[in-house]
């Protein structure tokens, strides 16, 4: 029996994918900080990575190895981002792969490294070498929650979920974990996501499905617009269920995958320290999806909008001014409509005649609400998840290094 | 005798330009809120306006009138932005012009209106009508400081300066005023600038010189990236000195004008409430000036950089990560150098070998410092002035409407 609902806070085993975690002492004391994930021989892997040009050493090595050989292992550490570490960082990232490969008996190019934590400190190799024998011997299909906890940095809770679907009379499982506090935490702000399934999916299709899936999820969340140097999301398909995803099943699988990715992304925004509101910006009727996204992100990044949300202030002028400065070609201000949940806030170039402060206040008092921007330029749409800007945002980011 | 230094906090008379101010009671009690500026017949005027597509009614009317007829009057009010006010707002903006024109005996198209203050409230006309007779009768070449105070909203101090240059044995005066707290104050964040000179300058040349002058000044400052709906800067040339600016004098005059504009823009950033640091981002060696500006603004808008400055934290990883996500085509991370004043912070893709925390700390402890980003792509340069993000930024913007 499978449950077709998304299972939040559940980490079902995925046949063909094994995990192990350890407290290697890379930076933290008394907590696990290294996670090893093994993909069965014959499985496929896909990855998407940060577009920040100053990307961390492990990102370079992971991309390089992913392009070269079938993936067998992911080695992930928290506490140290191995970013801004120059040639030494590249050597360290490769060395972590070699440490795994040596025990596993595979080429180092079948291992992808991932790091998250402080920027600019050399990543020590010894902790990996010391932890590797027990990691390798403890690999098991259980332990997704443990893995989710291990990759945390300043996250306040682990983020993981599972989803099952029925295909050809078989139950397919998708389980995912993620970490990140929505870029709120400067040097430890990396978003990492690892999703595994027991479906069989050829590599090209897998990559394309992951790319499609991250667009409305990991690529549609923002806290402050700062893109991390280490962001990565990996999708593993073991094939252990024996069910292959072909054109026939692709849509059903994509939809289930998207649910998992969206849940994880939403949890990241929710867990932004300092965040008191979860705000969804939905844009409709833009010239195209790209312009819709530009409008949504302009509102989502506006410090004036974000501080107003923190104050539970339905300040329509700030939203309208943010839409007005979005980098798009044309905007018909008079045709623009802006809703707060179901309350019409803006029409005819100003505050809607029907609008009352009480209506707006009742929406803004909620912990989560939607701002819907309806334009009159075309069929483009976008949805972006963000949060407010609070005193704690400044506090956390100003005091982080002390 | 003229003093060739920029005179900060000095508002020298400009022959051919008269001013008057009044407390019309538009919103504030017990303070002046309307300013009338008169340009002598035969003078020329140039203007630059906000690019926000949701621009306020007076901006529409000012652009319309500037294009139509020679300018004789500027009528400026604080307390109410007349923005987001629809057709009623357009009527009100035109009515303020008519009120001036009726007493002055000129067409309303020779009057430019400007408003700054809260968004979304109807601008009352009666206060203008009541104040106009005394404004008109009190016009005088003195009173620039008074004018600078009158147009303030949440500014903590008036911003004005003068500059004199000698041309053809005559002294040319340039005097400017501005208001704005660097977009820090959401609904009252408008930047307004008014600069006048007694030089004679034909309208086309005047417009081109103003456009050149605002680029490294008003268009190169930012606090939070939110562009106001009412921003405007106007340059008036009365010609009363009898000295005409032709190709021969243009360079000297442009340079003096730029000094005035830069001083006013710098004062706006300095006066950002909540701002504790004035930070200049200088980018060199970009592919072109546009890419240099894109890099400078990405750093200047990064909430992670801004909160680190507030904490006096020389967090090189945040600056490097911001440069890395700037929307430019190519970036050679290894060739990149970043300086904090004279201290080399970043080279070879990471923290400079010579760098010490003490060096960085000594720069960050200052109230004003420079971050210099040196790229290896071409000859593009940019300078952007910004400030930090403090608790008070959130406080001011979260509590503004209460």
HADDOCK unambig.tbl for C-alpha pairs under 7 A between the chains (distance, minus, plus):
assign (segid A and resid 52 and name CA) (segid B and resid 324 and name CA) 5.04 0.50 0.50
assign (segid A and resid 52 and name CA) (segid B and resid 325 and name CA) 4.58 0.50 0.50
assign (segid A and resid 53 and name CA) (segid B and resid 324 and name CA) 4.49 0.50 0.50
assign (segid A and resid 53 and name CA) (segid B and resid 325 and name CA) 6.15 0.50 0.50
assign (segid A and resid 53 and name CA) (segid B and resid 331 and name CA) 6.72 0.50 0.50
assign (segid A and resid 54 and name CA) (segid B and resid 320 and name CA) 6.98 0.50 0.50
assign (segid A and resid 54 and name CA) (segid B and resid 321 and name CA) 6.04 0.50 0.50
assign (segid A and resid 54 and name CA) (segid B and resid 324 and name CA) 4.63 0.50 0.50
assign (segid A and resid 54 and name CA) (segid B and resid 333 and name CA) 6.39 0.50 0.50
assign (segid A and resid 84 and name CA) (segid B and resid 349 and name CA) 5.87 0.50 0.50
assign (segid A and resid 84 and name CA) (segid B and resid 350 and name CA) 4.29 0.50 0.50
assign (segid A and resid 84 and name CA) (segid B and resid 351 and name CA) 6.98 0.50 0.50
assign (segid A and resid 85 and name CA) (segid B and resid 350 and name CA) 5.61 0.50 0.50
assign (segid A and resid 86 and name CA) (segid B and resid 348 and name CA) 6.71 0.50 0.50
assign (segid A and resid 86 and name CA) (segid B and resid 349 and name CA) 5.56 0.50 0.50
assign (segid A and resid 86 and name CA) (segid B and resid 350 and name CA) 5.92 0.50 0.50
assign (segid A and resid 119 and name CA) (segid B and resid 317 and name CA) 6.06 0.50 0.50
assign (segid A and resid 120 and name CA) (segid B and resid 317 and name CA) 6.83 0.50 0.50
assign (segid A and resid 120 and name CA) (segid B and resid 350 and name CA) 6.86 0.50 0.50
assign (segid A and resid 120 and name CA) (segid B and resid 351 and name CA) 6.97 0.50 0.50
assign (segid A and resid 186 and name CA) (segid B and resid 304 and name CA) 6.03 0.50 0.50
assign (segid A and resid 186 and name CA) (segid B and resid 318 and name CA) 6.90 0.50 0.50
assign (segid A and resid 224 and name CA) (segid B and resid 303 and name CA) 6.41 0.50 0.50
assign (segid A and resid 226 and name CA) (segid B and resid 302 and name CA) 6.51 0.50 0.50
assign (segid A and resid 226 and name CA) (segid B and resid 322 and name CA) 6.84 0.50 0.50
assign (segid A and resid 227 and name CA) (segid B and resid 325 and name CA) 6.49 0.50 0.50
assign (segid A and resid 228 and name CA) (segid B and resid 321 and name CA) 6.93 0.50 0.50
assign (segid A and resid 229 and name CA) (segid B and resid 321 and name CA) 6.41 0.50 0.50
assign (segid A and resid 302 and name CA) (segid B and resid 226 and name CA) 6.51 0.50 0.50
assign (segid A and resid 303 and name CA) (segid B and resid 224 and name CA) 6.39 0.50 0.50
assign (segid A and resid 304 and name CA) (segid B and resid 186 and name CA) 6.02 0.50 0.50
assign (segid A and resid 304 and name CA) (segid B and resid 397 and name CA) 6.55 0.50 0.50
assign (segid A and resid 307 and name CA) (segid B and resid 394 and name CA) 5.95 0.50 0.50
assign (segid A and resid 307 and name CA) (segid B and resid 397 and name CA) 5.85 0.50 0.50
assign (segid A and resid 307 and name CA) (segid B and resid 398 and name CA) 4.98 0.50 0.50
assign (segid A and resid 308 and name CA) (segid B and resid 397 and name CA) 6.65 0.50 0.50
assign (segid A and resid 308 and name CA) (segid B and resid 398 and name CA) 5.12 0.50 0.50
assign (segid A and resid 310 and name CA) (segid B and resid 398 and name CA) 6.56 0.50 0.50
assign (segid A and resid 311 and name CA) (segid B and resid 398 and name CA) 4.92 0.50 0.50
assign (segid A and resid 311 and name CA) (segid B and resid 399 and name CA) 6.70 0.50 0.50
assign (segid A and resid 317 and name CA) (segid B and resid 119 and name CA) 6.10 0.50 0.50
assign (segid A and resid 317 and name CA) (segid B and resid 120 and name CA) 6.87 0.50 0.50
assign (segid A and resid 318 and name CA) (segid B and resid 186 and name CA) 6.85 0.50 0.50
assign (segid A and resid 320 and name CA) (segid B and resid 54 and name CA) 7.00 0.50 0.50
assign (segid A and resid 321 and name CA) (segid B and resid 54 and name CA) 6.07 0.50 0.50
assign (segid A and resid 321 and name CA) (segid B and resid 228 and name CA) 6.92 0.50 0.50
assign (segid A and resid 321 and name CA) (segid B and resid 229 and name CA) 6.43 0.50 0.50
assign (segid A and resid 322 and name CA) (segid B and resid 226 and name CA) 6.83 0.50 0.50
assign (segid A and resid 324 and name CA) (segid B and resid 52 and name CA) 5.05 0.50 0.50
assign (segid A and resid 324 and name CA) (segid B and resid 53 and name CA) 4.50 0.50 0.50
assign (segid A and resid 324 and name CA) (segid B and resid 54 and name CA) 4.64 0.50 0.50
assign (segid A and resid 325 and name CA) (segid B and resid 52 and name CA) 4.61 0.50 0.50
assign (segid A and resid 325 and name CA) (segid B and resid 53 and name CA) 6.17 0.50 0.50
assign (segid A and resid 325 and name CA) (segid B and resid 227 and name CA) 6.49 0.50 0.50
assign (segid A and resid 331 and name CA) (segid B and resid 53 and name CA) 6.73 0.50 0.50
assign (segid A and resid 333 and name CA) (segid B and resid 54 and name CA) 6.37 0.50 0.50
assign (segid A and resid 348 and name CA) (segid B and resid 86 and name CA) 6.79 0.50 0.50
assign (segid A and resid 349 and name CA) (segid B and resid 84 and name CA) 5.88 0.50 0.50
assign (segid A and resid 349 and name CA) (segid B and resid 86 and name CA) 5.63 0.50 0.50
assign (segid A and resid 350 and name CA) (segid B and resid 84 and name CA) 4.32 0.50 0.50
assign (segid A and resid 350 and name CA) (segid B and resid 85 and name CA) 5.67 0.50 0.50
assign (segid A and resid 350 and name CA) (segid B and resid 86 and name CA) 6.00 0.50 0.50
assign (segid A and resid 350 and name CA) (segid B and resid 120 and name CA) 6.86 0.50 0.50
assign (segid A and resid 351 and name CA) (segid B and resid 120 and name CA) 6.98 0.50 0.50
assign (segid A and resid 390 and name CA) (segid B and resid 394 and name CA) 6.53 0.50 0.50
assign (segid A and resid 391 and name CA) (segid B and resid 391 and name CA) 5.86 0.50 0.50
assign (segid A and resid 391 and name CA) (segid B and resid 394 and name CA) 6.19 0.50 0.50
assign (segid A and resid 394 and name CA) (segid B and resid 307 and name CA) 5.94 0.50 0.50
assign (segid A and resid 394 and name CA) (segid B and resid 390 and name CA) 6.52 0.50 0.50
assign (segid A and resid 394 and name CA) (segid B and resid 391 and name CA) 6.19 0.50 0.50
assign (segid A and resid 397 and name CA) (segid B and resid 304 and name CA) 6.55 0.50 0.50
assign (segid A and resid 397 and name CA) (segid B and resid 307 and name CA) 5.82 0.50 0.50
assign (segid A and resid 397 and name CA) (segid B and resid 308 and name CA) 6.63 0.50 0.50
assign (segid A and resid 398 and name CA) (segid B and resid 307 and name CA) 4.95 0.50 0.50
assign (segid A and resid 398 and name CA) (segid B and resid 308 and name CA) 5.10 0.50 0.50
assign (segid A and resid 398 and name CA) (segid B and resid 310 and name CA) 6.53 0.50 0.50
assign (segid A and resid 398 and name CA) (segid B and resid 311 and name CA) 4.89 0.50 0.50
assign (segid A and resid 399 and name CA) (segid B and resid 311 and name CA) 6.66 0.50 0.50
